[in-house]
Amino acid sequence: MTSILKTTLGSLTLPNPFILASGPPTASGEMIRRAFQAGWGGAVIKTIHPDGMEIQDLSPRFAAWTGTKGELLGFENVELLSKKTVSYWEKEIRSLKQDFPDNLLIASIMGDTDFTTWQDLAVRAGDAGCDAIELNVSCPHGMPEAGVGAAIGQNPDMVRDLTKMVSAVTGVPVFVKLTPNITDISKAALAAEEGGADGISAINTVQCILGVDIQTFAPLPSTGGNGTAGGYSGPAIKPIGLKMVADISRTVSLPIMGIGGISRWQDAAQYILLGASAVQICTAVMWNGYGIIRTMNKGMENYLVQNGFDSPDEIRGAVLGRMQPHHVISRTIRVEPVVSKSEVCLQCGRCVTACRDGGYDALIMTPKGLVVERARCDGCGLCLLVCSSKALTSVIRSG
Ligand SMILES: Cc1cc2nc3c(=O)[nH]c(=O)nc-3n(C[C@H](O)[C@H](O)[C@H](O)COP(=O)(O)O)c2cc1C
């Protein structure tokens, strides 16, 4: 691996910006070991909890929304926390750090409503040698019913108090993993910063009900016909994650691990351009395995070299200045469709229908092909999006 992928995350460094998020791919030391061997830069351990906290998972606990070719669009889970004891993880952290000193190993933790239980977990994981702690104040299912997980993350005062208490007892950097199930995530990020956090991880899953079987009336996923709302992840949540990471970047000056729907190196680059220092990935690995890291590392490396950058650090936040209030964006630029490749136009009429029923009725299909009535076109761009043959492109009219 070339050093061009070396990434800085606050006071920490890692060989590349790709980190396994806390979840099934980090459920055991053996799995994390295989992931590091495959080329992952770091891993966040499946959330560790006090041994006395009863964790019993549902079966099944996943549901998927797939496209016509079987590709994953969105994923729901109602899974709880790690099935291993605290002492198991202490041993694994020691062993993993001994064998992979350059990889970032982060311990995700969740105590109960008595915050001293979080302190105890943080001290034990820190003493075992993990590089950072991640406070899971964002799990949206099951745990909030017990007053923890997202029940804490949705309350900035609790986020501040918990972060302060944990930071007071551990010498390792503390990251706070925030929930998107909140009106304004930047308030929670600010509370974490005020509490002394060293960084932010965002986002955890988005609350959802993936679907309902309309014949059996069972919600998805269902256990014996009943279900519970879960957490949404995978490609569908990337736009939500990007927006929240941009909001956090502009609010606090802490390093951010961007999370949500990343399955390609290009997704990761987008998070970094909007202010993340590194990224975490869970669902794409559950669907495709650890091996996706090879194309991710290669793709990111090529992108940086081709554009003359020496590290992912150099592109961090480069797009933030272009994200502006709505009223500031130019009104003089208008896009207009043109049939640039009439030979590939299928004459399917989709653009005409979309423009007639969802736009400005500016397109006409004639025996000679598509005609754009410029006087009616309002420049919304819908026709360009519905054209599957890419026969339409846009020209920009200014002034
Ligand atoms: C099955 C499953 C289990 C998860 N378990 C945890 C967990 O134990 N702790 C945690 O902080 N996040 C957990 N997550 C959330 C992920 O770490 C991540 O924040 C989320 O899935 C969004 O990223 P993705 O779209 O790359 O999956 C879990 C996600 C999934 C899909």
Ligand as a Chemical Component Dictionary entry (heavy atoms), coordinates in Angstrom:
data_LIG
# 
_chem_comp.id                   LIG 
_chem_comp.type                 NON-POLYMER 
_chem_comp.pdbx_formal_charge   0 
_chem_comp.three_letter_code    LIG 
# 
loop_
_chem_comp_atom.comp_id 
_chem_comp_atom.atom_id 
_chem_comp_atom.alt_atom_id 
_chem_comp_atom.type_symbol 
_chem_comp_atom.charge 
_chem_comp_atom.model_Cartn_x 
_chem_comp_atom.model_Cartn_y 
_chem_comp_atom.model_Cartn_z 
_chem_comp_atom.pdbx_ordinal 
LIG C1  C1  C 0 -26.681 -4.972 11.224 1  
LIG C2  C2  C 0 -26.119 -3.695 11.766 2  
LIG C3  C3  C 0 -25.645 -3.645 13.080 3  
LIG C4  C4  C 0 -25.113 -2.459 13.586 4  
LIG N1  N1  N 0 -24.636 -2.435 14.870 5  
LIG C5  C5  C 0 -24.092 -1.286 15.354 6  
LIG C6  C6  C 0 -23.513 -1.266 16.649 7  
LIG O1  O1  O 0 -23.449 -2.254 17.349 8  
LIG N2  N2  N 0 -23.002 -0.076 17.088 9  
LIG C7  C7  C 0 -23.021 1.061  16.327 10 
LIG O2  O2  O 0 -22.533 2.114  16.761 11 
LIG N3  N3  N 0 -23.554 1.049  15.082 12 
LIG C8  C8  C 0 -24.081 -0.088 14.581 13 
LIG N4  N4  N 0 -24.578 -0.109 13.312 14 
LIG C9  C9  C 0 -24.602 1.141  12.510 15 
LIG C10 C10 C 0 -23.385 1.230  11.584 16 
LIG O3  O3  O 0 -22.192 1.285  12.316 17 
LIG C11 C11 C 0 -23.479 2.467  10.662 18 
LIG O4  O4  O 0 -23.501 3.620  11.465 19 
LIG C12 C12 C 0 -24.722 2.460  9.790  20 
LIG O5  O5  O 0 -25.051 1.163  9.373  21 
LIG C13 C13 C 0 -24.570 3.346  8.550  22 
LIG O6  O6  O 0 -23.478 2.955  7.756  23 
LIG P1  P1  P 0 -23.627 1.987  6.450  24 
LIG O7  O7  O 0 -24.658 2.596  5.546  25 
LIG O8  O8  O 0 -22.239 1.935  5.867  26 
LIG O9  O9  O 0 -24.072 0.662  6.969  27 
LIG C14 C14 C 0 -25.083 -1.296 12.772 28 
LIG C15 C15 C 0 -25.549 -1.363 11.452 29 
LIG C16 C16 C 0 -26.048 -2.534 10.937 30 
LIG C17 C17 C 0 -26.520 -2.565 9.499  31 
# 
loop_
_chem_comp_bond.comp_id 
_chem_comp_bond.atom_id_1 
_chem_comp_bond.atom_id_2 
_chem_comp_bond.value_order 
_chem_comp_bond.pdbx_ordinal 
LIG C1  C2  SING 1  
LIG C2  C3  SING 2  
LIG C2  C16 DOUB 3  
LIG C3  C4  DOUB 4  
LIG C4  N1  SING 5  
LIG C4  C14 SING 6  
LIG N1  C5  DOUB 7  
LIG C5  C6  SING 8  
LIG C5  C8  SING 9  
LIG C6  O1  DOUB 10 
LIG C6  N2  SING 11 
LIG N2  C7  SING 12 
LIG C7  O2  DOUB 13 
LIG C7  N3  SING 14 
LIG N3  C8  DOUB 15 
LIG C8  N4  SING 16 
LIG N4  C9  SING 17 
LIG N4  C14 SING 18 
LIG C9  C10 SING 19 
LIG C10 O3  SING 20 
LIG C10 C11 SING 21 
LIG C11 O4  SING 22 
LIG C11 C12 SING 23 
LIG C12 O5  SING 24 
LIG C12 C13 SING 25 
LIG C13 O6  SING 26 
LIG O6  P1  SING 27 
LIG P1  O7  DOUB 28 
LIG P1  O8  SING 29 
LIG P1  O9  SING 30 
LIG C14 C15 DOUB 31 
LIG C15 C16 SING 32 
LIG C16 C17 SING 33 
# 
